[in-house]
Amino acid sequence: MILLEVVFWLSCAAIVWTQAGYAGALAIAVRLPRRAGTKPHARTRGEALINQSPLPSLTLIVAAHNEETVIAAKVANALQLDYPRELLQLIVACDGCNDATAEHARQGGADLVLELPRGGKIRAQDAAVEQAKGEIVAFSDANSLWEPDAAQQLVGAFLNPRVGYACGQVRFYQPASGDGRPGGANQEGVYWRYEMAVRAMESQLSSITAGNGAIYASRRSSYIVVDPIMGHDLSLPFNVVKRGQRAVYVPSARASEKMVPSLSGEFARKRRMMSHTWPILLRGGMLSPRGYSPGYALMIVSHRLLRYASPLLHLLALACNIALVAAGAGEIYTVTLVLQWALLVCAGVGGVVPLRPLLIARYYVLTTASAALGLWDWLRHGTEASWEAAEGTR
């Protein structure tokens, strides 16, 4: 019984730590007084670059697969950025497109359009980087729209010679439902705001542990070629850190992107993402401490390993809790079992009653389950390098 209690409380502690305690610890750490001459890393703003240094050349790369419905708007958005045109190169890398994506990109004014065989997003980006002329290479999704000053803000991070990777802030918005009312089933926006707050604190203290595909950049000399099934969002930040550079978050570099409208669609998207995440975690080098500072290693364990292991932790907690109640271990275990079942019941009811607390519970349960199912998918049949647009995001 003692072993069951130890496993139960350790599982609960790990869940609470990765979901909430870690963020609280970061909030305390960024406010702690520092020794003379030391302080958390400042957020570099693009204005500093504009006012103090000449702008570097920039290549913006958009990997696209059958994006004819949005690519013209993306090209127009890129060419309207507040960045000197003579310093900006726009490359659209068409990954096995069989629609009018390439034609629309050329008509819109892209500097270079690559028509490539289907090899996946990463290989399309690799091919574009080989053709890039910029000192900085930036990346964006075809359905992501940048604010006018986003490129300057993002590039501003590289004033610090130690920075090798920078990602901006993506804001998800709910598309209107069929009757014209805003959607609301998917609670990704709630999660993402929390995630961005955590990312900002990681960046202030050390380096971020993950980026996003909507708006990010690296030095051309720091670009890393990774396995085609291992996306840049998770692969680049920790690899940059291992090479002695920093990976930072620039919240003033903003982009927007349409959210998956339904929770079922978000679940499917997360499941696909996790089938790409587990290879990075288990064989891509993320768990190797080589090249990490102790603080960054703790961030990887807290924010990545334990977060992705949450399905197993929840199952261990539930199984041990049931066994402890059956053994008459004490009333506290009856209370904890009721709380666990209450979460599952709220998630189930959230599929019928669209109240915010119930929807958040449903989002949490389904996205936690997606991590386990993504692992199952990878172990069962591997992960393809190719990708498709998520439901309702175009």
N, C-alpha and C positions, 0 to 999 in steps of 0.2 A: 504493500500500500504506500509505503514511503516513496518508492520509486515512481509510482503513478503521480503522487503529489508533486514531486520534483519536476517531472516532465510536464505536468499540467501548468504549473506556475511559471516555468521557464518559457513554455510556448506562449502563454499569455503575455509575459513580460516582453518577449521578442516582438509580438504583434503590436503591442502598445508603443514600444520604442520606435519601430520603423514607421508607424502610421502617425504618431503624434509626439512622442518623447524626443525623438531626434530633432525635429523642428524647434521644439522648446529649448533644447540644449544649444542649438545654433544661435537662437535669439539671445540667449544669455552670453554666449561666447563673443558675439560681435559687439556687445556692450561692455565687456570687461575692460578695465584700465590696462593699458599696454606699457611695457617698459619704454624708457626714453628712446626715441628713434624708431620705434616699431608701432605699427598700426595696421588695421585691416586694409586690404588692397582697395584702393578707391575705384569707383566705377568711371572708366574713361569715357568722356563725352566727345562727340564728333567736333564740337565747336573748338576744342583745344587744337585739333589737327588743322582745322581751317585757318585759325588765327595765328598759329605758331609755326606750321610746317607746310611745305607744298604737298598737295594731294598725291598719293601714289596711283599708279595705273591700276585699274580694277577690271577683272573679267567676271561677269555675272553669267552663271551657267544654269540653264533650266533643262532638266531631263524630262522627256515627255513620251508617253505612250498613248496614242489615239486621243489627243487632247484638242481636237479641232474646234470644240465648242468654247474653249476658254483661252486658247493660246494667243489669239489676236489681242485680247484684253491684257494678257500678261505681258506681251511684247510692248504694247502701248504704255503700260504702267512702268516698265523698266526704262523705257526711253524718256519718260517724264521725270525721272529721278533728278533731284537737285545735285547733280554730279557732272563735271565738265565732260561734254560729249567726246572730246578728243582723248580723254583718259578712260572712257568706258567702252568695253567690248562686251557685246551680248551674244552668247552662243546658245542655240537651242539644239539639244542632242536628242534626236528622234530615235527611240528604242523600238525598232521593228514596227513602226507605224504603218497601218494599211488604210489610213483615212487621209484627210487633207491637212493634217497638222503641219507638215513641212511647207506646203504651199502657203498656208496662212501666215506662218512665221516669217517667210521671206517677204511676202507682201506687206507685212507689218513693219519691216525694217530691221530685222535681226541681222547682225553683222556676219554671222556664220551659222548655217543650218547643217547639221550632220545627219545624214540618213544612214542609220546603222542597222545591222541585223539584230534580232531580238537577243539580248544578252543580259537584260536586267538593268535596273537603275544605276547600280554602282559602276558597271562597266561602261554605260553611256557617259557617266560623269568622268570616269577615267579618260575616255577618248576625248572629251571636251577639254580636260585639263592639259592634255598633250598639245592641244591647239591654242591654249590660252596665252595671251600676251601680257596679262596683268601681273603686277607684283603680288597682288592679293587676288585670290580666287574666291568668289562668293557663290552660294547655291540657293536655289529656291524652287518650290513646287509650282507647277503650271497654274494651280488655282489659288495661289497666295499672292496677295496684293500688298506691296510695300508702301509705307508713307513716304512723301517726297524726300524727307531728310534721312531716311533709314540707311541708305548706303554710306553717307558721311558719318552717321553715328556709329555704324558697325565698324567701318574702317578706322575710326578714331581709336579703337581699342589697341590697334597695332602700333600706336606711338610708343607703347611700352615694348622694348625689344624682347622681353621675356614672354610675351603673348604669342602663341602659335595658332590659337583657335579662338573664335568668338561667335557666340550665337545671340540673336536678338529675341525680342518678345513677340510671340504670336498670340493674337486675340481671336478666339473662336466666337462666331456669332450663329444664332439659331436661324435657319431658313424659315420662311413662313410656311404654315401648313396649307393644305389644299383650299381651306376657306378664307385664307388671307391672314389668319391669326398667327402670331409667333409660335414656333414649336416649343417644346419644353420637356419631352420625355427623357432625352439624353442629358445627363448632369455632368458631362465632360467639362463644361465651363467652370463649374464649382471646383472640381478636382484640379483643373489646370491653373486656376488662380493660386491655389494653395501650393502647387508644384513650383510655380514661378517665384513665389515668396521664398521657398526653401532654396531654390537655385540662386537667388540673389544673395542669400546669406553664405552659401557655399563659395560663391565667387569672391565675396568680400574677405573670407577667411583663407581661402586656398585656391581651389579650382572646382569647376562644376563636374558632376559625374555623368551628365548626359546633355545632349543638345536637342534641337528640333529641326525638321526638314524644311520649314517654311523660310527661315532666314538665318544663315550662318556663313562663316568664311574662315579661311586659313591663309597663311602665307603660302605663296606658290612653292617656296622651298621647303615648307613644312607638310605639304600634302602627303598623305599616306595611302598607298594602295592596299585595300583590304579584300578579304574573301567576298565574292559577289553576293553571298547570302547574308553578309553581316553589314547592316546599314550604318551610315555615317553617324546617325544620331547618338548611338551608343559606342561605336568603335573609335571615333576620332578623339573625343575628349581624354579618355584615359591613356590612349597611346601617345598623345601629345605630352601629357604629364610624364610618362615614362621616358620621354626623350628630353626631359629637363626644361620644358616650357610650360606656360600656364594656359588653361582653357577657361575663358571668362564668359560671363553673361552681361549683355549690354541692354538693359531694359528700355533705354531711350531709342533703340533701333526697333521700330514696330512694323509688324505685318498683320494682316487679317486673313482669315480663312473660314470658309463655311463649315460648320459642324455637321457630322453625321446626324440626320434628324431623328432617327429612332434608336432606342436603346439596344434593340436586337442587332441593328447595323453596327453600332459601336462595339458590341460584344464580338461580332465577327471580325471587325477591324483589329481590336485588341488581340484576338486569338491569332490572327495572321502576324501581327507585330511580335508576339511572344515566340512564335516559331522561328523568328529571326534573332530574337534576343538570347534564347538559351544557348545556341552555338557560341555566341560571343562570350557568355558567362562561363561556360564549361570547357571550351577549347580555344577560345580566342585570346586568352591572356589576361582577361579582366581580373581574375582572382589571384593571379600571381603578384605578390607584393613587391617584386623587383622594380625599382624605380619610383616607388611611392614613398612619400613621407609618412610617418605614423598617423598624422592627422588625416591625410587623404585616404589612407588605407581604412581608417575608421569610417570615413564617409562612404566608401565603396561598400563596406559590409552593411552599414546602417541603411543607406538609401537604395542600394541595388540588391545585394544578396538576400537580405531579410525581406525586402519588399517582394521580390519574385518568389521567395520561399513561403509567402503567406498562406497559400492553399494548404501546404503540408502542415504548417503550424496550426492552422485552424482545425484541420482533421485530427491532429494529435491532441489538441486541447479538448475537442468534443469527445473523442474516444475515451480519453483518460477521465473526463468529467462524468461520463455515463458510468464507467467502471467504479468510480469513487462513490457516486450516489448509490449504486447497487450494493456496494460494500458497507453502506451506512457510515461514511467517513465524516459526516457532519453537515449541519444545515447550510454552511457557506457554499458547499458544492451544489446544493439544490438551487440556491440563488444564482450561481454562475451558469448552471445548466439552463435555467429559465431565461437568462439574458441571452445566451447563445441561440436558443430556439426562437426567442423574440426577434432577433435580427433576421433569421430566416423567414419567419412569418411576415414581418414587415416587408421584406423583399418580395415575397409572393403577392402580398396585397397591393404592393406598388404597381404591379402589372395591371391592376383593375382600377384602383383609386389613385388618381394622379396628384397626390399631395406631396409637396417638396420633401419632407422628412422620409416618406415612404419611397419616393423616387431615388433619393440619395442612398438609402439602404439597398435598394434593388441594384443601383449602379455599382455599389461597393461589392456586393455578392457576385454579380455577373463578371465584373472585371477581375476580381480575385480568381474566380473559376477559370477565366480565360488564360491565366498564366499556367495553370495545370494542363489545360487542353492544348495550349501551344506547345508545351513540352511533349505531350503525347503525340501530337502531329509530327514534330521533328523526329522523335525516336521511331515512330511507326513508318514514315515514308520520306523523311528528309524534308528539306525546305527548298523551294524553287527560287532562283534569283529574280525571276520576272515578277511583276506586280500589276495590280489593277486598281483603278480609282475606287475609293470607298463609296458606298451607296449614298446618293443624294448630296455629294460634295462638289458637284460640277453644275 
